[in-house]
Amino acid sequence: MGLPTRAEETLIVDEDEVNDIIQRWLNTPEEKLKPEDYQQFKNFGSVCLTGGDGAQLLKFLQDEENRGIVKSMGCVLMTLLVNEVVQKGKSLDHCQAAITHLTMTCSPDELMHSLLELTEDIDPGAISETILTLLPHLQTVLLQLEDSKAARLGSALGALQQQLSCLPVPYSSQQEDEDEHGLCRCYNALTNFTKPFVEEVKRKIGSSVTTSEDEELRTELLKFCMRSLREPLLEAELNRDRKSSLWLFATEIMVTLPAIQESLSELLFFSHLKKSPQMDSSESKESRACLAYLLFVQLITIDSFPAVFSPVFVLQCNMEYINPLLSSKKESHVLKGLALYEKSLENVQDNSLPVSLQDLKSFYSAPQNLRQVLTDCPMQNLRETGLQVLQLCIDKFDSEAKHKFFRCMLKTSHHAGVESYIVKNIRNQVECSIKGNANKWFLGEELLPLLGLVLSLPQGAQTDLLNSMDKIMESLNLLRYLLIRDTDLRSTIVWEKLCRIKDEYLKMLRVCISISRGYYAAELKALRQDQKIKAREARDAARSSRLVKSITVRKEKMSNMSPEVQHQVLQSALVTFDLMESLIFRIEEITDEKQKSQKLN
């Protein structure tokens, strides 16, 4: 039976010519077919599809008389048929049936070559539709392969995931439900695609007789899982209370790893002891970071995870993943890093983490990365969560570790808000010591190095009091508290040194207040003068040109704030200086009272 005759560009054939060509193909052994034969067969297929004769093409392919031709050259039609299905052309159903027929008729090796070419060269506008079309047929062909199945599977999965990486990952539940770009559907389809190969690995492992091919198949599936953890799962918003499609995909990945005999604990905690075949070290760490998040935060497969690891050990290991997540510029990474940090700390007993842990690079870096989130992150929800994690971290350290942690943060944070939070925690620890949990770190000479950092103005008289206001106010409150509770300091040496630190600090602070008040008062006066000039300008149109120039020059030197807002800021600054001075005055009063009391005694 022949193909229909059609004209395509310069190709013009009649029925007799077509039948002659087909007859020649029937009489020619496969090994003697020439490249032009393959091209001509492809042209005939293209003519059929262009003319809407998909039914005729399917009939030709299914004709038993043409089986030899189809087996030899049918692979060249694969791209045409897949594109027709993706574009949902007139011959959609016939093309689907034709693809299925080819996968059962042609050489699996040749088909695999054609399909791999398709996976590596997908139209950017049709990625999801092409992948969804290819996957069932690709699976059929792979299952027919006898040799190099693992390598071909690895090539296919790698190419497919590379294409999917071009699609945006949904960042909200609404986007995931809409799945506009088809990414969620594709990854769900990939789960079904890999299942037969996972089952094959399980069978081979269970038989206790495995070959190098079996091990290679296991390795390729491991690579697929690790790539999936890094993308899309590390990017995705996941919530165990809402079983979204990507959450279900994450569950499949977490179930697949143990199924192919890949221990989650080894991957997370002991990966450095063996070479990782799946990807480079940075990519592998991102994948394992997501694995830790899914396990300890989303609690996926946590019931089957060994319970022999102590909370401190788990925290120590997870620090290797928390740090890169917190230092990332991606919101999804930071969110997962904060959640993993919080969950890793929650199971640790309060006041139990020893100071020796802070000698580990990861334990030093994590708070610094957390500080970056608190000070530089533009998203308020991340900053609020970060503050909760910071407090949880402080709560878990023992007294010596807290002391060292506070010193480190005061020396490195360079941010008044963070420093004020640390000063507040120092006061809490002093109060806790006074109330019965006495220790030398917060109620003895060891307290003095901390106070030296708290009661200091690193820029001296040039300190910007407004930017440093939070720390200064908290520091003055701490100083007032210490002076009130002087009898609990237990050591005259501590008291004497505290008084010396206090005197030096207050002396410099007064100088700063005097300079700052003079500056801001002058700015306020200048602003009021400008406002008077503007009012006069409105009343005196004859002098408007000269006055406008004068005001414009002055405004160039000032901020973009409106005059009303500038006035509020300047007035607020002066009120702040008054508050500082009132605290200083109260501290001096307390000091005088203590000195008089000592003289009377």
C-alpha positions in Angstrom: 0.0 0.0 0.0 1.3 3.5 -0.9 1.4 6.9 0.7 -0.8 9.7 -0.7 0.8 11.9 -3.3 1.4 15.6 -2.5 3.5 18.5 -3.6 5.8 20.0 -1.0 8.0 22.9 -2.1 10.0 21.4 -5.0 9.0 17.8 -4.3 6.4 16.7 -6.8 5.5 13.0 -7.1 2.7 11.0 -8.6 1.1 7.8 -7.5 3.2 5.6 -9.8 6.4 7.2 -8.6 5.5 6.7 -5.0 4.6 3.1 -5.5 7.9 2.5 -7.3 9.9 4.1 -4.5 8.0 2.0 -1.9 8.6 -1.2 -3.9 12.3 -0.4 -4.1 12.4 0.1 -0.3 10.6 -3.3 0.1 13.2 -5.0 -2.0 16.2 -3.3 -0.4 17.9 -4.7 2.7 18.2 -2.3 5.6 21.9 -2.0 5.4 21.8 -0.9 1.8 19.3 1.9 2.3 21.0 5.3 1.6 20.7 8.7 3.5 18.5 10.0 0.6 16.1 7.1 1.3 15.7 8.2 4.9 15.2 11.8 3.8 12.7 10.9 1.2 10.7 8.8 3.7 10.7 11.8 6.1 9.5 14.1 3.3 6.6 11.7 2.5 5.6 11.8 6.2 5.9 15.6 6.3 3.7 15.8 3.2 1.0 13.6 4.8 0.9 15.7 8.1 1.0 19.0 6.3 -2.0 17.9 4.2 -3.9 16.6 7.2 -3.6 12.9 6.0 -2.5 11.5 9.4 -5.0 8.7 9.0 -3.4 7.6 5.7 0.1 7.8 7.2 -1.0 5.7 10.2 -2.6 3.2 7.9 0.7 2.9 5.9 2.7 2.4 9.1 0.4 -0.2 10.4 0.2 -2.2 7.2 2.0 -5.5 7.8 3.4 -5.4 4.3 5.3 -2.3 5.1 6.7 -3.6 8.4 10.3 -3.8 7.1 10.3 -0.3 5.8 8.8 1.1 9.1 11.3 -0.9 11.2 14.2 0.4 9.1 13.3 4.0 8.6 10.3 4.8 10.9 12.5 6.6 13.5 13.0 9.5 11.2 9.3 10.4 11.6 9.5 10.7 15.3 10.2 14.4 15.4 7.5 15.2 13.0 4.9 13.1 14.9 5.8 14.5 18.3 5.7 18.1 17.0 2.2 17.5 15.5 1.0 16.1 18.9 2.5 19.1 20.8 0.9 21.6 18.4 -2.4 19.7 18.6 -2.7 19.5 14.9 -5.5 18.0 12.8 -4.0 14.5 13.0 -3.4 14.5 16.8 -5.0 11.1 17.6 -3.5 9.5 14.5 0.0 10.8 15.4 -0.3 9.5 19.0 -1.2 6.1 17.6 1.6 6.3 15.1 4.2 7.1 17.8 3.0 4.2 19.8 3.2 1.9 16.8 6.8 3.0 16.1 7.9 2.4 19.6 6.7 -1.2 19.3 8.1 -1.7 15.8 11.4 0.1 15.3 14.8 -0.7 16.8 14.9 0.4 20.5 18.5 1.7 20.0 17.5 3.8 17.0 14.3 5.1 18.7 16.4 6.0 21.8 18.7 8.0 19.6 15.8 9.9 18.0 14.1 10.5 21.4 17.2 11.8 23.0 17.7 14.2 20.2 14.2 15.4 20.9 14.8 15.9 24.6 17.9 18.0 24.0 16.3 20.3 21.4 12.9 21.4 22.6 11.1 24.5 21.6 11.3 26.9 24.6 7.7 27.7 24.3 6.6 24.1 24.3 8.8 22.5 27.0 6.1 21.0 29.2 3.9 19.8 26.4 6.8 18.1 24.6 8.0 16.4 27.8 4.5 15.1 28.7 4.2 13.8 25.2 7.6 12.1 25.2 7.7 10.5 28.6 5.4 7.5 28.1 7.0 6.5 24.8 10.5 7.1 26.2 9.7 4.8 29.1 8.4 2.1 26.7 11.6 2.3 24.6 13.9 2.3 27.6 12.2 -0.8 29.1 12.9 -2.6 25.7 16.6 -1.9 25.8 18.9 -4.8 26.7 22.3 -2.9 26.7 23.3 0.5 28.2 19.8 1.0 29.7 21.3 2.8 32.7 23.4 5.2 30.7 20.5 6.0 28.3 18.1 6.5 31.3 20.7 8.9 32.8 21.0 10.8 29.6 17.3 11.1 29.2 16.6 12.2 32.8 19.5 14.7 32.6 18.2 16.3 29.4 14.6 16.4 30.6 15.6 18.1 33.9 17.8 20.5 32.1 14.8 21.5 30.0 12.6 21.8 33.0 15.1 24.1 34.7 14.1 26.7 32.1 10.6 26.8 33.6 9.8 29.1 36.6 9.1 27.3 39.8 5.8 28.3 41.4 6.4 30.4 44.5 2.8 30.4 45.9 0.1 27.9 46.4 -2.1 29.7 43.8 0.6 29.5 41.2 1.2 25.9 41.9 -2.5 25.1 41.5 -2.7 27.0 38.2 0.6 25.4 37.0 0.6 27.8 34.1 3.9 26.5 32.6 3.2 22.8 33.3 6.2 22.2 35.6 4.2 20.5 38.3 2.6 18.1 35.8 5.9 17.3 34.3 7.5 16.3 37.6 4.5 14.2 38.5 4.9 12.5 35.2 8.6 12.0 35.9 7.7 10.2 39.1 5.6 7.7 37.1 8.3 7.5 34.4 11.0 6.4 36.9 8.9 3.9 38.9 9.6 0.8 36.7 13.4 1.5 37.0 13.1 1.9 40.8 11.3 -1.4 41.0 14.0 -3.0 38.8 16.7 -1.8 41.2 14.8 -3.1 44.2 14.4 -6.5 42.6 18.1 -6.7 41.7 19.1 -5.6 45.2 16.8 -8.2 46.7 18.2 -10.9 44.6 21.7 -10.4 46.2 23.3 -10.8 42.8 24.0 -7.4 41.2 26.0 -6.4 38.2 27.8 -3.2 37.3 24.8 -2.3 35.1 22.5 -2.6 38.1 24.8 -0.4 40.1 24.9 2.1 37.3 21.1 2.2 37.1 21.0 2.8 40.9 23.5 5.7 40.4 21.5 7.3 37.7 18.3 7.2 39.8 20.3 8.7 42.7 21.4 11.5 40.4 17.9 12.2 39.4 16.7 12.4 43.0 19.6 14.7 44.0 19.0 17.0 41.0 15.2 17.1 41.9 16.0 18.1 45.5 18.1 21.0 44.2 15.6 22.0 41.5 12.7 22.4 41.8 12.2 21.4 45.5 14.7 23.8 47.0 13.0 26.6 45.1 9.4 25.5 45.9 7.1 26.6 48.7 6.3 23.4 50.6 3.8 22.9 53.4 2.9 19.6 55.0 -0.5 20.9 55.9 -1.2 21.3 52.2 -0.4 18.3 50.1 0.4 20.2 46.9 1.7 18.5 43.8 5.3 19.5 44.5 5.0 18.3 48.1 3.8 14.9 46.8 6.7 14.9 44.4 9.1 15.6 47.3 7.5 12.7 49.2 8.2 10.4 46.2 11.8 11.5 46.1 12.2 10.8 49.8 10.7 7.4 49.4 12.8 6.6 46.3 16.1 7.2 48.0 15.8 4.4 50.6 14.1 2.2 48.0 17.3 2.2 45.9 19.3 1.5 49.0 20.5 5.1 49.6 20.6 5.8 53.3 19.3 9.2 54.3 21.5 9.4 57.3 24.6 8.6 55.2 23.7 11.2 52.7 23.2 13.8 55.3 25.7 13.1 58.0 28.5 11.0 56.4 28.6 12.1 52.7 32.1 13.4 53.2 33.3 9.9 53.9 32.6 8.7 50.4 32.8 10.2 46.9 29.6 11.6 45.6 28.9 10.5 42.0 25.9 12.7 41.5 27.2 16.2 41.0 29.8 18.8 42.1 30.2 19.6 45.8 28.2 22.9 45.8 25.3 21.3 44.0 25.4 18.3 46.2 25.4 20.4 49.3 22.3 22.3 48.1 20.6 19.0 47.4 21.4 17.6 50.8 20.3 20.9 52.4 16.9 20.4 50.8 16.9 16.7 51.9 17.5 17.9 55.5 14.7 20.4 55.2 12.2 17.8 53.9 13.2 15.4 56.7 13.4 17.6 59.8 11.0 20.4 58.9 8.4 18.8 56.6 8.9 15.5 58.5 8.7 13.4 55.3 9.8 9.8 56.1 10.9 11.0 59.6 9.2 7.9 61.1 11.7 5.6 59.4 14.8 7.8 60.2 17.1 6.3 62.8 16.5 7.7 66.3 20.1 7.0 67.5 21.5 10.5 66.6 21.5 13.0 69.4 19.9 16.4 68.9 23.3 18.1 69.3 24.8 15.8 66.6 21.9 16.5 64.2 22.3 20.3 64.8 26.0 20.1 64.2 25.6 18.2 60.9 22.7 20.4 59.8 24.8 23.5 60.3 26.7 22.5 57.1 23.4 23.0 55.2 21.9 25.9 57.2 24.8 28.2 56.4 24.6 28.1 52.6 20.8 28.5 52.8 21.0 31.6 55.0 23.7 33.2 52.9 21.7 32.7 49.7 20.1 35.7 48.0 16.9 33.6 47.2 13.9 34.0 49.5 13.0 30.3 49.2 16.5 29.3 50.3 16.6 31.6 53.3 13.1 30.5 54.4 14.2 26.9 54.4 17.5 27.8 56.2 15.6 29.5 59.0 13.1 26.7 59.3 15.9 24.1 59.4 17.9 26.1 62.0 14.8 26.5 64.2 13.8 22.8 64.0 17.4 21.7 64.6 17.6 23.9 67.8 14.2 23.0 69.2 15.2 19.5 70.2 18.4 20.6 72.0 18.1 21.1 75.7 18.3 24.7 77.0 21.6 26.0 78.3 23.4 22.8 77.1 25.5 23.7 74.1 29.1 24.0 75.2 31.5 26.8 74.2 33.7 24.4 72.3 31.1 24.2 69.5 31.8 27.8 68.7 35.3 26.8 67.6 33.7 25.0 64.7 33.5 27.2 61.5 29.8 26.3 60.9 28.8 27.4 64.4 30.6 30.7 63.9 29.3 31.4 60.4 25.6 30.6 61.1 25.0 33.5 63.5 26.8 35.8 61.2 24.6 34.7 58.3 21.6 35.1 60.5 22.7 38.6 61.4 22.9 39.4 57.6 19.2 38.3 57.4 18.3 40.5 60.3 20.0 43.6 59.0 20.0 43.3 55.2 16.9 41.3 54.2 14.1 43.5 52.8 11.4 41.0 53.8 9.9 41.7 57.2 8.6 38.1 57.7 12.1 36.7 57.2 13.6 39.3 59.7 11.0 38.4 62.3 11.6 34.7 61.9 15.3 35.4 62.0 15.0 37.2 65.4 13.1 34.2 66.8 15.8 31.9 65.7 18.5 34.1 67.2 16.8 34.0 70.6 16.4 30.3 70.3 20.1 29.9 69.5 21.0 32.1 72.6 18.8 30.0 74.8 20.5 26.8 73.9 24.1 27.9 74.8 25.5 27.3 78.3 26.6 30.4 80.2 30.2 30.4 78.9 29.0 29.9 75.4 26.5 32.7 75.8 29.3 35.0 77.1 31.5 34.2 74.1 28.6 34.5 71.7 27.6 38.0 73.0 31.2 39.2 72.7 31.4 38.0 69.2 28.1 39.6 68.1 29.0 42.9 69.8 32.4 43.0 67.9 31.1 42.0 64.5 27.5 43.0 64.1 28.0 46.8 63.5 24.3 47.2 63.7 22.6 49.1 66.6 19.4 47.0 66.5 21.3 43.7 66.7 23.6 45.1 69.4 20.7 46.4 71.5 19.1 42.9 71.3 22.4 41.4 72.6 22.6 44.0 75.4 19.1 43.1 76.4 20.0 39.4 76.6 23.1 40.3 78.7 20.8 42.0 81.2 18.5 39.0 81.2 21.5 36.7 82.0 22.7 39.1 84.8 19.2 39.1 86.3 19.0 35.3 86.0 22.3 35.0 87.9 21.2 37.4 90.6 17.9 35.4 91.1 19.7 32.2 91.9 21.5 30.7 88.9 24.8 32.5 89.8 27.7 32.0 87.5 31.0 33.8 87.0 30.2 34.7 83.4 27.5 37.2 84.3 28.1 37.9 88.0 31.8 38.3 88.4 34.9 39.6 86.8 34.1 37.8 83.5 31.2 40.3 83.1 33.6 43.2 82.7 34.9 42.4 79.2 31.2 42.3 78.1 30.5 45.6 79.8 33.6 47.1 78.1 32.0 46.3 74.7 28.5 47.4 75.8 29.5 50.7 77.4 31.6 52.1 74.5 31.3 54.4 71.6 33.7 53.1 68.9 33.5 56.3 66.9 34.1 58.5 70.0 32.8 62.0 69.7 31.9 61.4 66.1 29.3 58.7 66.9 26.0 59.1 65.2 23.7 59.0 68.2 20.5 58.5 66.2 21.8 55.5 64.3 23.3 54.1 67.6 20.2 55.1 69.7 18.9 51.5 70.2 22.2 50.2 71.6 22.8 53.3 73.7 19.4 53.3 75.3 19.6 49.6 76.1 23.2 50.1 77.4 22.1 52.9 79.8 19.2 50.7 81.0 21.7 47.9 81.7 24.0 50.3 83.5 21.2 51.6 85.7 20.1 48.1 86.6 23.7 47.1 87.6 24.1 50.2 89.8 20.8 49.5 91.5 21.8 45.8 92.2 25.4 46.6 93.2 25.3 44.5 96.3 24.9 41.4 94.1 28.1 42.0 92.2 29.9 40.4 95.1 33.3 41.8 94.3 34.7 45.3 95.1 37.0 44.8 92.1 34.1 44.4 89.8 32.4 47.4 91.3 35.4 49.6 91.0 36.0 48.7 87.4 32.4 49.1 86.6 32.4 52.6 88.0 35.5 53.4 85.9 33.9 52.1 82.7 30.7 54.0 83.6 32.5 57.3 84.1 34.4 57.1 80.9 31.3 56.1 78.9 29.1 58.8 80.3 31.7 61.4 79.9 32.1 60.6 76.2 28.3 60.2 75.8 27.8 63.7 77.1 30.2 65.1 74.6 28.4 63.3 71.8 25.0 64.6 73.0 26.3 68.1 73.2 27.7 68.0 69.6 24.7 66.2 68.2 22.2 68.5 69.9 24.0 71.5 68.5 24.1 70.1 65.0 20.4 69.0 65.0 19.3 72.3 66.6 21.1 74.2 63.9 19.5 72.1 61.2 16.0 72.6 62.8 16.7 76.4 62.9 17.8 76.4 59.3 14.7 74.4 58.2 12.4 76.9 60.0 14.2 79.7 58.2 13.7 78.0 54.9 10.0 77.6 55.6 9.8 81.4 56.4 11.5 82.2 53.1 9.0 80.0 51.3 6.1 81.8 53.0 7.6 85.2 52.1 8.1 84.0 48.5 4.4 83.3 48.2 3.6 86.9 49.3 6.2 88.6 47.3 5.9 87.5 43.6 8.3 90.3 42.5 11.3 88.6 44.2 10.3 85.0 43.4 13.0 84.2 40.9 15.9 85.0 43.2 14.3 83.3 46.2 13.5 80.1 44.3 17.2 79.8 43.3 18.3 80.2 46.9 15.9 77.5 48.1 16.8 75.1 45.3 20.5 75.2 46.1 19.7 74.5 49.8 17.4 71.6 49.1 20.0 69.9 47.0 22.1 69.6 50.1 19.2 68.1 52.1 17.3 64.8 51.9 14.4 64.1 49.7 12.0 64.2 52.7 9.3 66.8 52.8 9.9 69.8 55.1 7.2 68.5 57.5 8.9 65.1 57.8 12.3 66.7 58.2 10.9 68.8 61.0 9.5 65.7 62.7 12.9 63.8 62.4 14.9 66.7 63.8 12.5 67.3 66.6 12.5 63.6 67.4 16.3 63.6 67.5 16.3 66.4 70.1 13.7 64.5 72.2 16.0 61.4 72.0 18.9 63.4 73.3 16.7 64.6 76.2 15.8 61.0 77.0 19.5 60.0 77.0 20.4 62.9 79.3 17.5 62.0 81.7 18.9 58.4 81.9 22.4 59.7 82.5 21.1 62.0 85.2 19.3 59.1 86.9 22.4 57.0 86.7 24.4 59.8 88.4 21.7 60.1 91.1 22.0 56.3 91.8 25.8 56.6 92.0 25.6 59.5 94.4 23.1 57.6 96.6 25.3 54.5 96.6 28.4 56.6 97.6 26.6 58.3 100.4 25.3 55.0 101.6 28.8 53.5 101.7 30.1 56.5 103.7 27.3 56.1 106.3 28.1 52.4 106.6 
